[in-house]
């Protein structure tokens, strides 16, 4: 068995600038929502780039201005988030020099820290890691071993944490649930905005 650290890449799906977070419309105007989305995404990308655990950062979605040149962008292929992730995941898994583990993480995690990224990258080889949201219902991040999990199918949407757990079990993986403030606190509703004040203040 090799003593080398597993090679971990991160994939972040992102909508086009100015799109998303419609449930915040009662608290923020269009420009404020757009600024918040970009500030949170920048925070997640910067945290991943600064993490010694991540070798490469990839962004899945349309081009956006001022993207760090260290980030590789992948165009979306397929209808909807899950189809786009499935296509990107299989393309990454088939690359020469593919990583040992790919983490898929959303861009609306303003409390994400490098320690959270390390938790995702160091899940044991025989496990799939699932980081649920603050309600234990949605999925904010996944940690998938390659090449063993290359047939995994993404199940983001309603009750995605339970659906991802079933998907892992169907592929005979045990699941490691990853709980941390930085991974569970995404921003979906106006009541969540207090967790993003430190990034939103710099964007507004």
C-alpha positions as CSV (number, residue, x, y, z in Angstrom):
1,X,0.0,0.0,0.0
2,X,1.3,3.5,-0.9
3,X,2.0,5.9,1.8
4,X,1.4,8.9,-0.4
5,X,-1.5,11.2,0.4
6,X,-4.5,10.8,-1.8
7,X,-4.8,13.2,-4.6
8,X,-8.0,15.3,-4.2
9,X,-9.7,17.6,-6.7
10,X,-12.7,19.8,-6.0
11,X,-15.6,20.4,-8.4
12,X,-17.9,23.4,-7.8
13,X,-21.2,23.8,-9.8
14,X,-22.2,27.4,-10.3
15,X,-25.0,29.1,-12.2
16,X,-24.4,32.1,-14.5
17,X,-23.7,35.4,-12.7
18,X,-27.0,37.1,-11.6
19,X,-29.0,33.8,-11.4
20,X,-30.2,32.1,-8.3
21,X,-31.3,32.5,-4.7
22,X,-34.8,33.6,-5.6
23,X,-36.0,32.7,-2.1
24,X,-34.0,35.6,-0.8
25,X,-36.0,38.1,-2.9
26,X,-38.1,39.2,0.1
27,X,-34.9,40.4,1.9
28,X,-32.5,41.4,-0.9
29,X,-32.9,43.2,-4.2
30,X,-31.7,41.6,-7.5
31,X,-28.3,43.4,-7.4
32,X,-27.8,42.5,-3.7
33,X,-28.6,38.8,-4.4
34,X,-26.2,38.7,-7.3
35,X,-23.4,40.3,-5.2
36,X,-24.0,37.9,-2.4
37,X,-23.9,34.9,-4.7
38,X,-20.6,36.0,-6.2
39,X,-19.1,36.8,-2.8
40,X,-20.0,33.3,-1.4
41,X,-18.7,31.6,-4.5
42,X,-15.5,33.6,-4.3
43,X,-15.1,32.5,-0.7
44,X,-15.6,28.8,-1.5
45,X,-13.2,28.9,-4.4
46,X,-10.6,30.8,-2.4
47,X,-10.9,28.4,0.5
48,X,-10.4,25.5,-1.9
49,X,-7.4,27.1,-3.6
50,X,-5.8,27.8,-0.2
51,X,-6.3,24.3,1.0
52,X,-3.2,22.1,0.9
53,X,-5.6,19.1,0.7
54,X,-6.9,20.0,-2.8
55,X,-4.6,19.6,-5.8
56,X,-7.0,21.1,-8.4
57,X,-10.2,23.2,-8.4
58,X,-12.7,23.0,-11.2
59,X,-15.8,25.2,-11.8
60,X,-18.8,23.6,-13.6
61,X,-20.8,26.3,-15.3
62,X,-20.8,29.3,-17.6
63,X,-17.8,31.6,-17.9
64,X,-17.6,34.5,-15.4
65,X,-15.4,37.6,-15.2
66,X,-12.2,37.6,-13.1
67,X,-12.0,33.9,-12.6
68,X,-8.8,32.9,-11.0
69,X,-6.5,31.4,-13.7
70,X,-5.7,28.5,-11.4
71,X,-9.3,27.3,-11.7
72,X,-10.3,25.1,-14.6
73,X,-13.8,25.7,-16.0
74,X,-15.9,23.0,-17.4
75,X,-19.0,23.8,-19.6
76,X,-22.3,22.3,-18.5
77,X,-23.5,19.4,-20.6
78,X,-27.0,17.9,-20.0
79,X,-30.3,19.2,-18.7
80,X,-30.1,20.3,-15.1
81,X,-27.6,20.1,-12.3
82,X,-27.5,16.3,-11.9
83,X,-27.0,15.6,-15.6
84,X,-24.3,18.2,-15.8
85,X,-22.5,16.8,-12.7
86,X,-22.9,13.2,-14.1
87,X,-21.2,14.2,-17.3
88,X,-18.4,16.2,-15.7
89,X,-17.7,13.5,-13.1
90,X,-17.3,10.8,-15.8
91,X,-15.1,13.0,-17.9
92,X,-12.9,13.7,-14.9
93,X,-12.8,10.0,-13.9
94,X,-11.7,9.1,-17.4
95,X,-8.8,11.5,-17.5
96,X,-5.2,10.3,-17.4
97,X,-3.9,11.3,-14.0
98,X,-7.4,11.5,-12.5
99,X,-7.5,12.2,-8.8
100,X,-8.0,9.5,-6.1
101,X,-11.0,11.5,-4.7
102,X,-13.3,14.1,-6.1
103,X,-15.2,16.4,-3.8
104,X,-18.3,18.1,-5.2
105,X,-19.2,21.2,-3.1
106,X,-21.7,23.9,-3.5
107,X,-20.7,27.6,-3.8
108,X,-23.0,29.0,-1.1
109,X,-21.1,28.1,2.0
110,X,-19.9,31.3,3.5
111,X,-18.5,29.7,6.7
112,X,-16.4,27.1,4.8
113,X,-12.9,26.7,6.2
114,X,-9.8,24.8,5.1
115,X,-10.4,22.3,7.9
116,X,-13.8,21.4,6.3
117,X,-12.1,20.8,3.0
118,X,-9.6,18.5,4.7
119,X,-12.4,16.5,6.2
120,X,-13.9,15.9,2.7
121,X,-10.5,15.0,1.2
122,X,-9.5,12.5,3.9
123,X,-12.6,10.2,3.9
124,X,-11.4,6.6,3.9
125,X,-10.9,4.9,0.5
126,X,-13.8,2.6,0.9
127,X,-16.4,5.3,1.8
128,X,-18.4,8.0,0.2
129,X,-18.6,11.2,2.3
130,X,-21.9,13.1,2.5
131,X,-22.1,16.6,4.1
132,X,-25.8,17.4,4.8
133,X,-27.2,20.9,5.2
134,X,-28.2,22.3,8.5
135,X,-31.6,20.6,8.3
136,X,-30.1,17.2,7.5
137,X,-32.2,17.0,4.4
138,X,-30.1,18.5,1.5
139,X,-26.6,17.8,0.5
140,X,-23.9,20.5,0.5
141,X,-20.9,18.4,-0.4
142,X,-20.0,14.9,-1.5
143,X,-16.7,13.1,-1.4
144,X,-16.2,10.4,-4.0
145,X,-13.3,7.9,-4.4
146,X,-12.0,7.3,-7.8
147,X,-12.1,5.1,-9.8
148,X,-14.4,3.0,-7.6
149,X,-17.3,5.4,-7.5
150,X,-17.2,6.4,-11.2
151,X,-20.7,5.0,-11.7
152,X,-22.2,7.1,-8.9
153,X,-25.3,9.1,-10.0
154,X,-25.9,12.5,-8.5
155,X,-29.3,13.0,-6.8
156,X,-29.4,16.7,-5.9
157,X,-32.9,18.0,-5.2
158,X,-35.6,17.1,-2.7
159,X,-34.3,14.9,0.2
160,X,-31.0,14.6,-1.6
161,X,-29.0,13.5,1.6
162,X,-31.2,10.4,1.9
163,X,-31.1,9.8,-1.8
164,X,-27.4,10.1,-2.0
165,X,-27.0,7.7,0.9
166,X,-29.2,5.2,-1.0
167,X,-27.1,5.7,-4.1
168,X,-23.9,5.0,-2.2
169,X,-25.4,1.9,-0.7
170,X,-26.5,0.6,-4.1
171,X,-22.8,0.8,-5.2
172,X,-21.8,-1.1,-2.0
173,X,-20.2,1.9,-0.3
174,X,-20.6,2.7,3.3
175,X,-21.2,6.3,4.0
176,X,-19.3,8.7,6.3
177,X,-21.6,11.6,7.3
178,X,-19.5,14.8,7.7
179,X,-20.9,17.4,10.1
180,X,-19.4,20.8,10.5
181,X,-20.7,24.4,10.7
182,X,-18.8,25.3,7.6
183,X,-20.4,22.6,5.5
184,X,-23.9,22.6,6.8
185,X,-24.7,26.3,6.8
186,X,-25.7,27.2,3.2
187,X,-27.8,30.3,2.4
188,X,-31.3,29.6,1.1
189,X,-33.7,31.6,3.2
190,X,-33.7,35.1,4.6
191,X,-33.2,33.8,8.1
192,X,-29.9,32.2,6.9
193,X,-28.4,35.6,5.9
194,X,-26.8,36.2,9.3
195,X,-24.3,33.4,8.5
196,X,-23.2,35.4,5.4
197,X,-22.8,38.8,6.9
198,X,-19.0,38.7,6.8
199,X,-18.9,38.0,3.1
200,X,-21.9,40.1,2.1
201,X,-20.5,43.2,3.8
202,X,-17.6,43.1,1.5
203,X,-19.8,42.6,-1.6
204,X,-22.4,45.2,-0.9
